[in-house]
């Protein structure tokens, strides 16, 4: 699938805190869109037709949704970092890129069953494929420095 993803020259890290916060905002938005699509697809497969509170219960307690928690936690972490008072460093932005790439590729997965589930939805759903493409377009504009 990686051949379908955007390919650009080596990204240049923003030299200012505001630019790094903007990158995190774009990454969070792209990840959130992907996450929402995956939740909807997983819920449909589970036969969920209830209200949002029931869905929240599934997301937090049902083992079928456990693989999506890595997305949820990463989105929260990024949003807390970018809206916090402490400066956002190039290394932190690079670390977020690494964490996302460990979930959706191309880096080796930190959790194989989650990656397999992601790739299943990626292979069969055009909206997920489009969201993945957009997510990787953001990732490729980010620094690759992975030191935290």
C-alpha positions as CSV (number, residue, x, y, z in Angstrom):
1,X,0.0,0.0,0.0
2,X,2.9,2.4,0.6
3,X,3.3,2.9,-3.2
4,X,-0.1,4.7,-3.1
5,X,1.1,7.1,-0.5
6,X,2.6,10.5,-1.2
7,X,6.3,10.8,-1.6
8,X,8.2,14.0,-1.2
9,X,11.7,15.3,-0.5
10,X,13.2,15.3,3.0
11,X,11.0,17.6,5.2
12,X,12.3,20.6,6.8
13,X,11.4,21.1,10.5
14,X,9.7,24.4,11.3
15,X,12.2,26.6,13.2
16,X,9.6,28.1,15.5
17,X,7.2,26.8,18.2
18,X,4.2,28.1,16.3
19,X,5.1,26.1,13.2
20,X,5.6,22.9,15.2
21,X,2.2,23.4,16.9
22,X,0.6,23.8,13.5
23,X,2.2,20.6,12.3
24,X,0.8,18.7,15.4
25,X,-2.6,20.2,14.8
26,X,-2.6,19.0,11.2
27,X,-1.4,15.5,12.3
28,X,-4.0,15.3,15.0
29,X,-6.8,16.3,12.6
30,X,-5.7,13.7,10.0
31,X,-5.4,11.0,12.7
32,X,-8.7,11.9,14.2
33,X,-10.5,11.6,10.8
34,X,-8.9,8.2,10.2
35,X,-9.8,7.2,13.8
36,X,-13.4,8.2,13.3
37,X,-13.7,6.2,10.1
38,X,-12.2,3.1,11.8
39,X,-14.5,3.4,14.8
40,X,-17.6,3.6,12.5
41,X,-16.4,0.6,10.5
42,X,-15.6,-1.5,13.6
43,X,-18.9,-0.5,15.2
44,X,-20.8,-1.5,12.1
45,X,-19.1,-4.9,12.1
46,X,-20.0,-5.4,15.7
47,X,-23.6,-4.6,14.8
48,X,-23.7,-1.5,17.0
49,X,-26.8,0.6,16.3
50,X,-27.2,2.2,19.7
51,X,-26.6,5.7,21.0
52,X,-23.3,7.4,21.3
53,X,-23.0,6.5,25.0
54,X,-23.3,2.8,24.2
55,X,-20.6,3.3,21.6
56,X,-18.4,5.0,24.2
57,X,-18.9,2.0,26.4
58,X,-17.8,-0.3,23.5
59,X,-14.7,1.9,22.8
60,X,-13.5,1.8,26.4
61,X,-14.5,-1.7,27.4
62,X,-15.0,-4.1,24.5
63,X,-11.9,-6.0,23.5
64,X,-12.8,-5.7,19.8
65,X,-12.1,-2.0,20.0
66,X,-8.9,-2.3,22.1
67,X,-6.7,-1.7,19.0
68,X,-8.2,1.7,18.5
69,X,-7.2,2.9,21.9
70,X,-3.6,3.6,20.7
71,X,-5.1,6.1,18.2
72,X,-7.2,7.7,20.9
73,X,-4.4,8.1,23.4
74,X,-2.0,9.5,20.8
75,X,-4.6,12.1,19.6
76,X,-5.1,13.2,23.3
77,X,-1.3,13.3,23.9
78,X,-0.7,15.4,20.8
79,X,-3.5,17.8,21.5
80,X,-2.3,18.3,25.1
81,X,1.3,18.9,23.9
82,X,0.3,21.4,21.2
83,X,-2.1,23.4,23.5
84,X,0.2,23.3,26.5
85,X,2.4,26.1,27.7
86,X,5.7,24.3,27.3
87,X,7.5,24.8,23.9
88,X,7.0,22.0,21.3
89,X,10.4,20.8,20.2
90,X,11.5,19.3,16.8
91,X,12.3,16.1,18.7
92,X,8.8,15.9,20.1
93,X,7.3,16.4,16.7
94,X,9.5,13.7,15.3
95,X,8.6,11.4,18.1
96,X,4.9,11.8,17.3
97,X,5.6,11.0,13.7
98,X,7.3,7.8,14.8
99,X,4.4,6.8,17.0
100,X,1.9,7.4,14.2
101,X,4.0,5.4,11.8
102,X,4.3,2.6,14.3
103,X,0.5,2.4,14.3
104,X,-0.3,2.9,10.5
105,X,3.1,2.2,8.9
106,X,5.6,2.3,7.4
107,X,7.6,1.6,10.6
108,X,7.3,-1.8,12.2
109,X,4.2,-2.1,14.2
110,X,4.4,-1.9,18.0
111,X,1.2,-3.9,18.2
112,X,0.7,-6.4,15.4
113,X,-3.0,-7.2,15.8
114,X,-3.9,-3.5,15.6
115,X,-1.8,-3.0,12.5
116,X,-3.4,-6.1,10.9
117,X,-6.9,-4.7,11.7
118,X,-5.9,-1.3,10.3
119,X,-4.6,-2.9,7.1
120,X,-7.8,-5.0,6.7
121,X,-9.9,-1.8,6.7
122,X,-7.4,0.0,4.5
123,X,-7.6,-2.7,1.9
124,X,-11.3,-2.8,1.7
125,X,-12.6,0.7,2.4
126,X,-12.1,3.6,0.0
127,X,-12.7,6.2,2.7
128,X,-10.0,4.7,4.9
129,X,-7.6,4.5,2.0
130,X,-8.2,8.2,1.3
131,X,-7.8,9.1,5.0
132,X,-4.6,7.1,5.1
133,X,-3.3,8.9,2.1
134,X,-4.0,12.3,3.7
135,X,-2.5,11.2,6.9
136,X,0.7,10.1,5.2
137,X,0.8,13.4,3.3
138,X,1.0,15.2,6.6
139,X,3.5,12.7,8.0
140,X,5.9,13.2,5.1
141,X,6.0,17.0,5.8
142,X,7.2,16.3,9.3
143,X,10.7,16.0,10.6
144,X,12.1,12.5,11.0
145,X,14.2,13.2,14.1
146,X,12.9,10.7,16.5
147,X,14.6,11.7,19.8
148,X,12.2,12.6,22.5
